[in-house]
Amino acid sequence: MPLSGEFRGAKGVRGPKTALGRATWRAEWFLAISLATCFVFAVAGKALQSDLANPFVLAFVFFWLFGVILGPIHSHELRPFLAGRPGR
């Protein structure tokens, strides 16, 4: 019996590791947005920090970070309702 995540190598059969990886990224798509936000702040943090004196840039950064923080919670809570299973 193959272990979880082990690929058997049968022709035309995908291993559980590949299917799990795609399913995970499909379910946790907001993680990519969070990682991209971290990358942008790591690369352009100094430039963004100097632009925070502008109230429009400050508001944009505030709402962007607010959305990145609350987005996964919101999408996780709404997923059962969007799938038609409000009881879950």
MOZIHU-V92346 format. One record per run of one state. SS is the DSSP state (~ for helix, > for strand, _ for the rest). FROM is the first residue (numbers start at 1). TO is the last residue. If there is no record, write none. Layout:
ss=(SS	SS)
from=(FROM	FROM)
to=(TO	TO)
This chain:
ss=(_	~	_	~	_	~	_)
from=(1	16	28	30	52	55	83)
to=(15	27	29	51	54	82	88)
